[in-house]
Amino acid sequence: MKKDITLTIKGLHLADDEENTLETRHEGSYFYKDGLHYVLAKEVNEGVVTDLRLTFDEKSLKVRRSGEITTELTFEPDMVHETMYRTPFGSLPVKTHTSEYYVNLQAIEKGLIEGALKYKLYVDGNVNSDATLVFKVEEK
């Protein structure tokens, strides 16, 4: 896979019988090192730039955001991972409990990686939402 990529992330959150879907696309770079795949990109939301890093293999995915909002979420099947979600207004304890995770690396030679996961998101100790995340890494 070439270094220059487009990252597409689609998230679906179900909370209090309300469904919220968000899809974002980012230009970025890809590299592979020591058995891990890395995707680096910049996320721009209302003029605020956040660095985004995905680190993954066939067993787990880590999503790190750093900037005004800083967090590192870890998704690994049948595991609960805790972290802090830091914003300019304060920090909140967050947990992820991943029920499913899949990454397809079979098309990597053709410039494509796809992955998906299902998880529960806990904020401040309470279930905030049931969520699905789908990501796609494509060569430019």
Secondary structure, 3 states (H helix, E strand, C coil): CCCEEEEEEEEEEEECCEEEEEEEEEEEEEEEECCEEEEEEEEEECCEEEEEEEEECCCCEEEEEECCCEEEEEECECCEEEEEEEECCEEEEEEEEEEEEEEECCCHHHCEEEEEEEEEEEECCEEEEEEEEEEEEEEC
